[in-house]
Amino acid sequence: PFPFSLSLFPLPPPLPSPRRPRWCRLAGGGGGPPLAEPLLDNDSPVPVKKSRPSIKFDAMIFIIIAILGYLLSYRLTSYMADFKVEKHYSRIDIVFLAVCALIMFLPVSHITDAKKSDKENRNLAVWRPFIKKDGTINYNFGRDYDKWFSDRFNLRNLLISINSTQDLLLNNKLVYANHFMNKSTGEMYQLFEAKRTTIPEKQIQEAILGLKTLKDFCDENKITPYIILLPRKMDVYKQEALPFTSHNQEIEDKKLVERLVAETGMNILFMYDVINEHKYEQRVYYKSDPHFTDYATMLYYNSWLNEVKKDYSSFGRLTLDDFNVDLENRLVKLSSFSSGANGAIYKALNLPDKKADKILKDKFPLYEYKNMKSVDISTYYKDDFEVITYDTRKDKWENLFITGTSNSPTFSKIAPFGFNKTTFVKMFSGRPDTYSLMKYKDIIKNSGSNILVGVYTITNVADFVGFAK
């Protein structure tokens, strides 16, 4: 997008890609079911093999660059020689000047055109020109340019690694990219969790409207809906975050859930008490990740089934005996924010992988369904969604539809195997458009499900406005 390249040897532009979200597999252990997790830049829903276009040698451009490079080098050498011959400066001054010129040149020697930083797990700032396409002036050009250059200058990743390693050695609290680690406990959190957050009244009203729309749709199609709301990590492992936070956000969250239930009539289950009661029996959150472990998922899965049992009886309740359990403490290698996988905050803090074994000493259980060979799993794509179906061929059992945000893939490693047919569609936090019933109501109808469960965190409530769209 920049009008001229600052790279010494600019690469040809990347090949265009289809405008559909790109997906990668979520590592759940062994031969488990495929679970999907989106990349931050939504390009293509189908795994696409990247190909690099061949570089065509242009002799004319090479000659021009070579001549200009020679003239520039000759003039610079002549200029520095004058320092010694005519101005009688010392060689130290000449060396100092050359080093300063090199240091100033290095940041602009290569400007990356990447859309996303794998090092930081975030999208990079985009180029916004001074004169827009419609001919108007961008009065924020200075600020936009500063963000663009700060995200793309040469050797930036090296400086980030050096800074993170230094902070890890010198500070009690390591903060970077909206995440932080309390070094005294080794616990890692999202930075917003350290602040008391209250959803504005307008957003609450919009969420209530969205939930009512979802309930009306389910009633019309004879589907029983359940909403599972999960607490934030800091509300559960609060002591481990001290002295960096001390508020009791869960009290206000419980009041919010009570209001949502009263005004919508929905089956909304806030799982704070269930999770908090067992938080020291085994880890319920990954130490380096804001998502729930498989152990915690089994806890709220059973709590949810207790509610389902009030309306249905034809389903199976899974126990630990139905799973192979493995212990893992290493980072899960994903190119995006991981869902229910150890290491998302660790990666966002830019901590080096080689230090993972020293910092991530805790091991967490990973569950894999033992009778996976008896389950038919298929996948298809519709609009922005990857749709995964599980068929256990238990015709007398109920059919289930699972949706939700980043904790729902872990839930779908357990829940489907106690029902006949299960359909799983994942939504995206912060993108109310993916909650839109207009986008996936046909998927729900065609699935034949009579039970719907959505798995969200309490921070997703404001996104429920999407159900009404």
ZIPE-V772274 format. One record per backbone hydrogen bond with DSSP energy under -0.5 kcal/mol. CO is the residue of the C=O (numbers start at 1). NH is the residue of the N-H. E is the energy in kcal/mol with one decimal. If there is no record, write none. Layout:
co = {CO,CO}
nh = {NH,NH}
e = {E,E}
This chain:
co = {7,18,22,24,25,26,29,35,37,40,41,43,48,51,54,57,58,59,60,61,62,63,64,65,66,67,68,69,70,71,72,73,74,75,76,77,78,79,80,81,81,82,82,83,90,91,92,93,94,95,96,97,98,99,100,101,102,103,105,105,106,107,109,110,115,116,117,117,122,127,130,130,132,136,137,138,140,141,142,143,144,145,146,147,148,149,149,152,153,155,156,157,158,159,160,161,162,163,164,165,166,167,172,172,173,174,176,178,179,180,181,181,182,182,182,187,189,190,191,192,200,201,202,203,204,205,206,207,208,209,210,211,212,213,214,215,216,217,218,219,223,224,225,226,226,227,227,228,228,229,230,232,232,233,233,236,238,238,239,241,247,248,248,249,250,251,252,253,254,255,256,257,258,259,260,261,266,267,267,268,269,269,271,272,273,274,275,276,278,278,284,286,287,288,288,291,293,294,295,296,297,298,299,300,301,302,303,304,304,305,307,308,308,313,314,316,319,320,322,324,324,326,328,331,332,338,341,342,343,344,345,346,347,352,353,355,355,356,359,364,365,366,368,369,371,372,375,376,378,380,382,385,385,386,386,387,388,389,390,390,391,393,394,398,399,399,400,401,402,403,404,405,407,408,410,411,411,414,415,416,418,420,420,421,422,423,424,425,428,431,432,433,436,436,437,440,441,442,443,444,444,445,450,451,452,453,454,454,455,456,457,458,460,461,462,463,464,465,466}
nh = {10,20,39,37,27,28,32,26,24,42,43,20,50,53,56,59,62,63,64,65,66,67,68,69,70,71,72,73,74,75,76,77,78,79,80,81,82,83,84,84,85,86,87,89,94,95,96,97,98,99,100,101,102,103,104,105,106,107,108,109,109,154,8,112,124,118,121,122,117,129,132,138,135,132,139,141,144,145,146,147,148,149,150,151,152,152,153,112,156,159,160,161,162,163,164,165,166,167,168,169,170,171,183,184,175,181,179,191,176,189,174,183,185,186,187,182,180,193,194,195,204,205,206,207,208,209,210,211,212,213,214,215,216,217,218,219,220,221,223,222,225,452,267,228,454,229,269,230,456,271,458,235,236,236,237,238,241,242,242,244,249,251,252,253,254,255,256,257,258,259,260,261,262,263,264,265,268,227,269,270,229,271,275,276,277,278,278,279,281,282,293,289,188,345,346,286,297,298,299,300,301,302,303,304,305,306,307,307,308,309,310,311,312,315,398,318,322,323,370,326,368,366,364,333,334,340,344,332,347,348,349,351,350,355,356,358,359,360,361,328,294,326,324,372,374,375,377,391,389,387,385,382,387,388,426,380,424,378,392,422,376,395,397,420,450,451,423,453,425,455,427,408,411,412,413,414,415,417,418,419,316,392,393,400,390,402,388,404,431,434,435,436,439,440,441,444,445,446,447,448,449,448,224,401,226,403,228,456,405,230,460,461,463,464,465,466,467,468,469}
e = {-0.6,-1.9,-1.6,-1.3,-0.6,-0.6,-1.4,-2.5,-1.3,-0.7,-1.1,-6.8,-0.6,-0.6,-0.6,-0.7,-2.2,-2.5,-2.3,-2.7,-2.6,-2.6,-2.6,-2.7,-2.3,-2.7,-2.5,-2.4,-2.8,-2.6,-2.5,-2.7,-2.5,-2.4,-2.4,-2.2,-1.7,-0.7,-0.7,-0.9,-2.6,-1.4,-2.5,-4.3,-1.5,-2.7,-2.7,-2.4,-2.3,-2.7,-2.5,-2.3,-2.2,-2.6,-2.3,-1.6,-2.1,-0.8,-0.7,-0.6,-1.4,-2.4,-1.4,-0.6,-2.5,-0.8,-1.8,-1.2,-3.1,-0.5,-0.6,-3.5,-1.9,-2.8,-1.0,-1.4,-2.9,-3.3,-2.0,-2.0,-2.5,-3.0,-2.3,-1.4,-0.6,-1.0,-1.5,-1.6,-1.2,-1.8,-2.2,-2.2,-2.3,-2.5,-2.6,-2.4,-2.1,-2.5,-2.3,-1.4,-2.1,-2.5,-2.6,-0.5,-0.6,-2.3,-1.2,-2.6,-2.7,-2.9,-2.2,-0.9,-1.1,-2.6,-0.7,-2.7,-2.4,-1.6,-1.6,-1.5,-1.9,-2.5,-2.0,-2.4,-2.4,-2.1,-2.2,-2.5,-2.3,-2.1,-2.1,-2.6,-2.7,-2.1,-2.4,-2.9,-2.3,-1.5,-3.1,-1.1,-0.7,-2.6,-0.6,-0.5,-2.5,-0.6,-3.2,-0.5,-2.9,-2.5,-2.4,-0.5,-0.8,-1.0,-3.0,-1.2,-1.5,-0.6,-0.9,-2.1,-0.6,-1.1,-0.6,-2.0,-2.2,-1.5,-2.1,-2.4,-2.4,-1.9,-2.3,-2.5,-2.2,-2.3,-1.3,-2.3,-1.3,-3.0,-0.5,-0.6,-3.0,-0.6,-2.3,-3.2,-1.9,-0.7,-0.8,-0.9,-1.3,-1.2,-2.0,-1.3,-1.9,-1.5,-1.4,-1.7,-2.0,-2.0,-1.4,-2.2,-1.9,-1.9,-1.7,-2.2,-2.2,-1.5,-0.9,-0.8,-2.1,-2.5,-1.1,-1.8,-2.5,-1.5,-2.5,-0.6,-1.9,-1.8,-2.5,-0.5,-2.0,-3.2,-2.4,-0.6,-1.3,-0.6,-0.9,-1.9,-2.6,-2.0,-2.1,-1.6,-1.6,-1.7,-1.9,-0.6,-2.0,-3.6,-1.3,-2.1,-0.8,-2.2,-3.2,-0.8,-1.7,-1.7,-0.6,-2.3,-2.7,-3.2,-2.6,-2.2,-0.5,-0.6,-0.6,-2.2,-3.1,-1.9,-0.5,-2.7,-2.5,-0.8,-2.2,-2.8,-1.5,-1.1,-2.2,-2.7,-2.4,-2.2,-3.7,-1.9,-1.5,-2.1,-1.3,-1.6,-2.3,-1.1,-1.9,-1.5,-3.1,-2.7,-0.6,-2.7,-2.9,-3.3,-2.3,-0.5,-1.7,-2.1,-1.7,-1.0,-1.2,-1.1,-2.1,-1.8,-2.5,-2.7,-1.2,-0.6,-0.8,-1.1,-2.3,-2.3,-2.2,-2.2,-3.4,-0.6,-2.0,-2.3,-2.2,-1.2,-1.6,-1.8,-0.8,-2.3,-1.8,-1.4,-1.7}
